[in-house]
Amino acid sequence: MSTPKSVARATEGSTPFRVLARIGYVVLGILHIVIGVIAISIANGGGGDADQGGAMEQIQKAPAGRVLLWVIVIGLTALAIWQIADAFLERDPDTKKKWGHRLKYVGTAVAYIAIAITALVYALGGRSDSQGSSQTFSAKVLASPAGVFLLVLVGLIVGAIGIAFIVRGFTRAFEKHLDLPAGTAHRGIVTFGVVGYVAKGIAIAVTGILFIVAAFTHDPKAAGGLDAALHTLAGLPFGPIILWIVGAGLVIYGIFCFARARYARM
């Protein structure tokens, strides 16, 4: 009889599946590069939606864009399943740490699946409005009992995820999941990882702040996804400069994902 661990172990031992999971990191890199470029465009006075939906729309318009969208769906789905397999195979003897790691892996898998679903919508010719979805979600939460408390909690969780990315970047915690070559390549990849994680963390943390603002102002329109967060940065003093730096950081994170596809421990 198959158990979750035996299924997870079989998944990790499958070479074709490992290849698909590595492709998942590649397409994740592509998405971050596109989002970063859109963010830089906004910083320079241009338009566009600097989120997953905006990135998918740009890819959809490109030559062979539909094909790439299907690759994104398959790659990210494989990567999500890989994360879940890692959760079941976590061997840390400390029970609390074990479940902490499992929650992290499963949470990451859910995020990958969400992006894959967005890619699927665009691959089938549809569109997605992440900001509208965030505002609708915020409105429903605010309308529920203890809605303000719940929406603040959502904001704090999202903000904590952003801070975790920043800490992960500064502490270089991502290195333990990579088999990096020695020398200049090692230093370059680590530098890209630090900058990329910090930039992504800032964008996610601002998204969390927007949920908290929406809760205290009782205004669901104040909430938004990544695009709203980046536009908020643009409205700050020296905002265009800050947004340009964050956008460049997201591009760098995308390039780091390419290296991660090559050197991730699998």
N, C-alpha and C positions, 0 to 999 in steps of 0.2 A: 504493500500500500504506500502510495506516495505521500510524503509529508512536505510542509512548506519548505523545510531546509533542504530536502533532497531535490525538490524542483528548483530552488534557488541555486543549488550547487550545479545542477545540470545546465542551468542558464549561464552561469559564469564560465562553465567549461566549454561552451559552444563558440567555436572560432567565428562562424558567420555572424552570430549575435554580437560578439565583441566588436567586429568591424562596423556593424550598424550603430552600436553605441558610440563608437569613435566618430562616426559620421554625424551623430547627434551633437557632439561638441563642435564640429565644424559648422553646422547650420546655426547653432547657437551663436557662434562667433559672427557669422554673416548678419544675423539679426541685430546684434549689438552694434556692429559697424554701421549698418543702415540707420539705426536709431540715433547713434552718435552724430552722423553726418546731418540728419534732419535737425538735431539740436543745435549744431553749429550754424546751420542755415537760419534757424530762428534767432540765434544770437546776432546774426548779421542783418536782421531785418526781414528775413524771408518767412515763408509759411510752412505748413505741414504739421502732421500729427507725430510727435516724437514718442511713440509707444509701439507695442507689438502690432496693433492694427495698422498704424501708419507705415511701419516697415513692410508688412505683408502687402499693403496696397502698392507700394513702390515695386516690390518684387513681382506682383501680379502683372504690372504694366511692362516689365522687362521682357526681352526676347527669351523664350523658353521659361518664362516666369511660372507658369502653371506646373511645369515639370519640377522646378525647384521647390515649389510649395509642397508637392507630394513627397519630395525627398525630406523636407522639413518635418512633415507629419510622421513619416516612417522613422527618421533618425531620432526625433525627440521622444516618440513612443518607446523605441528601443532603449533609449537612455533612461527613461522613467522606469521601465521594467528592471533595468540594471540597478537603479538606485534601490528599488524594493528588494531585489535579490540581496544586495549588500546589507539591507536592514535585517533580513532573516539570518544572514551569516555572521553578524556582529559577534565577536568572540570575547568581548571585554568581560572579565569575571565580576566586575562591579555592576550589580543589577541596575542601580540608578543611572550610571553612565551608559549601560547597554540600552536602556529604554530611551535615554536622551538622544543617543545616536540613531536609534530606530525612528524616533519622531522627526529628526532632522532629515534622514534619508527619505522617509515617506512624504514629508512636507515638500522636499525638493522635487520628488516624483510628481506630486500633485501640480506643482508650478509648471513642470515640463509638459504634463498632459494638457493643462489649460492653454499653453502656447500652441501645442499641437492641434487642439480643437480650433483655435483661431485660424491657424494655417489651413486646416481642412475647410473651414467656411470660405476662405478666399480661393482655395483650389477648386471649389465647386461653383465659383463665380459670385459668391455672396460678399457681404461686408460686415464689419463689426465696429461698434462704437464703445470703446472701453470707458471713456469718460462718462457717457450716458449710463452705462451699466453701473459704474461706481456711484453716480448720483441717485439712480433708482434704488440701489442697495442701501444707500445712506437714508433715503426717504423712508423705506420700509422699516429700517432699524429704529429710526427716530419715532415712527408711529407706534412702535410696540411699547409695552410696559418697560420701564427702566431703559428706554431707548437711548437717552443721553449717555448713561453709564456704559451701555453696550458699545456705542459708537466710539466713545473715548477708549474703551478697551481694545477695539479693533485698531484704532490709531496707534495705541501704545505697542500693540503686537507688531504692526507693520514697521513702526519706528524702531523697535528693538531688532527686527530683522536687518534694517538698514545699518544700525550701529554694529551689529554682528559682522556685517560685510566689511565695515570700516576697520574694526578690530582685527578681523581675519587678514585684511590687507597689511596693516601696520606690523602685526606679529608674524607675518609670513606663514601662517598656519597651513596654507594650501600646499606648501612644499612637501609635507609628509605624504601627500596623495600622488606625488609625481616622481618618476624616475628620470631625473634630469641629467644631461651630460655635464661634464666638468668644464671649467674655463669660462670664456666670454659668453657662450651660449647660455650657461646656467645663470650668470648674473643678469643677462638681458631679459630672459624669461621671467625671473623673479621680480625684476624692476617693473616689467609690464604687468605682472600679477598684482603687485602692491598698488600701483597707480589705478589699475582697472577696478580692483575691489573697492578702493576708497571712493572712486567716482560713482560706481554703482550704488554703494552704500549711502552716499549723500542723496542721490535721486530717490531712493526708496524711503529714506528717513523723512524727506520733505513730503512725500506722499502720505506718510503716517500723520504728519503734522496737519495736513489738510483735512483728514478725517476728524481730528480733534477740534479743529476750528469749526467744522460743520456741526459738530455736536454742541459746542458752547454757543454758537450763533443760531442754532436751530435752522440752519440753511443748508439743505442737501446739495445745493448748487456749488457750495464752497468746496465740496469733496471732489476728487477726481483721481485719475490714474497717473501713470508716469508722465504723460503729456502735460497734464495740469501742473504737476510738480515742477517740471522743467520750465513751463511758462511762468510759474511763480518765481523761480530763480531769476528769470529775465527781468522781472519787475522790481527786483531789489536794487539798492544803490550798488553801482558797479555790476549790475545784474548781467548785462551782455558778456562782460569779461568772465564772470563766474560761470555762466552757462556755456561759454565757449570752452572753458577749461574742463567742465564736467562732460560736455559732448566729446571733446578730444579723449578724455579718460575712458568713455564708453567705447570709443573706437579702439583704444589700446586694450581694453578688456576683451573686445572681440578678437583681436590679434592673439591675445593670451589664450583664448579658447582654442585657436588653431594649434598652438603648442601643446595645450592640454590634451587635444585629440591624439597627438603623437606620443606624449610621455605619461599620460594617466596610467596609474597602476590598475590593471584589470586582470 
